[in-house]
Amino acid sequence: GSVERVKNIVSEGVPDRIKQRFYLWRHGGLAPSDDEDWWAKEAARVPGNTDEEKWYNKFAFQPSQALFGVSDGRLLGTGLGKGYPETVPIADSDFIYAVIAEEMGIVGGAIIIFAFIIVVVAGMRTAIEARDMFTKLIAAGVTAFLGFQAIVNIGGVLRMLPMTGITLPF
């Protein structure tokens, strides 16, 4: 009675993305079963079969498509304009790094990361060498903002960090 009621309250209040992450963490990245009530089974700790097609089409479509795009780029990419950015739903803002990595490959993705490192180093050097405190704080703040935004976006596209919707700078 009361245990089932608590499970229902908890299940209804947990967002789908949290349920997904919990399931992936507990089951080593395997997709849940085809059963619509997989979260209730998870709450009751009843393992089931997997249906990856349903999982990646319903709950993790964008991140999985972004990873497919990055992996399709291989070392040198498919060539500028020859990728398929339309397979990732928000390729023009949130997942632009996936498109860059698909069309320019690992080399192009590394060049983008290296460019952000250069911007951050130059900005911090400017902040350190500035004569007055206002200029130091502005340079350090803008540089930290750009660097943090790039790290969060690239990490989210590569599934190393949670995707937050922050776009890649510039």
C-alpha positions in Angstrom: 0.0 0.0 0.0 2.1 2.9 1.3 5.4 1.7 -0.4 3.6 1.5 -3.8 2.2 5.0 -3.2 5.6 6.4 -2.5 7.1 4.7 -5.6 4.3 6.3 -7.7 4.9 9.8 -6.3 8.6 9.5 -6.8 8.2 8.1 -10.4 5.8 10.9 -11.4 8.1 13.6 -10.1 11.3 12.4 -11.7 12.0 14.0 -15.2 12.6 11.6 -18.1 16.2 12.7 -18.5 17.0 11.8 -14.9 15.3 8.4 -15.3 17.4 7.8 -18.5 20.7 8.7 -16.8 19.9 6.5 -13.8 19.0 3.6 -16.0 22.1 4.0 -18.1 24.3 4.3 -15.0 22.8 1.2 -13.3 22.8 -1.0 -16.4 26.1 0.0 -18.0 24.7 2.0 -20.9 22.2 -0.6 -22.1 18.8 0.6 -23.3 15.7 -0.2 -21.3 13.1 -2.8 -22.4 10.4 -2.2 -24.9 7.8 -2.0 -22.1 6.3 1.4 -21.6 6.4 1.0 -17.8 10.2 0.4 -17.7 10.7 3.1 -15.0 8.3 1.4 -12.6 10.1 -1.9 -13.2 13.4 -0.1 -12.5 12.0 1.3 -9.3 11.0 -2.2 -8.3 14.4 -3.4 -9.6 13.1 -5.9 -12.1 15.5 -6.2 -15.1 14.2 -6.5 -18.6 15.2 -6.9 -22.2 16.6 -4.0 -24.2 15.3 -2.2 -27.2 17.9 0.3 -28.3 16.0 1.6 -31.3 13.1 2.8 -29.1 15.5 4.3 -26.5 17.6 6.3 -28.9 14.6 7.5 -31.0 12.5 8.6 -28.0 14.8 9.7 -25.2 18.3 10.4 -26.5 17.8 11.2 -30.2 19.9 14.4 -30.3 22.9 13.3 -28.3 23.1 10.0 -30.1 22.8 11.6 -33.5 25.5 14.1 -32.6 27.8 11.2 -31.6 27.1 9.4 -34.8 28.0 12.6 -36.7 31.3 13.0 -34.8 32.1 9.4 -35.4 31.3 9.6 -39.2 33.8 12.4 -39.5 36.7 10.0 -38.7 40.2 11.6 -39.0 39.8 14.2 -41.8 36.0 14.4 -42.1 33.6 14.1 -45.0 34.5 17.6 -46.4 33.0 21.0 -46.0 29.4 21.0 -47.0 29.4 17.2 -47.5 28.1 16.2 -44.1 24.6 15.6 -43.0 23.9 18.2 -40.3 20.1 17.9 -40.7 20.3 14.5 -38.9 20.9 16.4 -35.6 17.8 18.5 -34.8 19.5 21.6 -33.4 22.7 21.5 -35.4 22.9 25.2 -36.0 23.2 26.2 -32.3 23.6 23.6 -29.6 25.2 20.8 -31.6 27.4 22.8 -34.0 30.5 21.1 -32.8 29.0 17.8 -34.0 28.6 19.2 -37.5 32.2 20.7 -37.5 33.6 17.3 -36.3 31.6 15.5 -39.0 32.7 17.7 -41.9 36.3 18.4 -40.7 37.0 15.2 -38.7 39.0 14.8 -35.6 41.6 17.2 -37.0 39.1 20.0 -37.5 37.6 19.4 -34.1 41.0 19.5 -32.5 41.7 22.8 -34.4 38.5 24.3 -32.9 39.5 23.2 -29.4 43.1 24.5 -29.9 41.6 27.9 -31.1 39.6 28.2 -27.9 42.7 27.4 -25.9 44.6 30.2 -27.7 41.7 32.6 -27.0 41.7 31.7 -23.3 45.5 32.0 -23.0 45.5 35.3 -24.8 42.7 36.6 -22.7 44.3 35.6 -19.4 47.6 37.1 -20.6 45.8 40.3 -21.3 44.2 40.2 -17.9 47.5 39.6 -16.1 49.3 42.4 -18.0 46.5 45.0 -17.6 47.5 48.1 -15.6 44.2 48.8 -13.8 41.9 46.5 -11.9 38.8 47.2 -14.1 40.6 46.1 -17.2 41.9 43.0 -15.4 38.5 42.0 -14.3 36.8 42.6 -17.7 39.5 40.6 -19.5 39.4 37.7 -17.0 35.6 37.7 -16.9 35.1 37.7 -20.7 37.8 35.1 -21.2 36.5 32.8 -18.4 33.0 33.1 -19.9 34.1 32.1 -23.4 36.3 29.3 -22.1 33.6 27.9 -19.8 30.9 28.1 -22.6 33.2 26.2 -25.0 34.0 23.5 -22.5 30.4 23.0 -21.6 29.2 22.8 -25.2 31.9 20.5 -26.5 31.7 18.3 -23.4 27.9 18.1 -23.9 28.2 17.2 -27.6 30.8 14.5 -26.8 28.6 13.2 -23.8 31.3 13.9 -21.3 29.1 16.5 -19.6 25.4 17.0 -19.5 24.0 18.9 -22.4 22.7 22.2 -21.1 21.7 24.1 -24.2 24.6 26.5 -24.1 25.8 27.2 -27.6 29.4 27.2 -28.8 30.9 30.7 -28.7 31.4 32.6 -32.0 
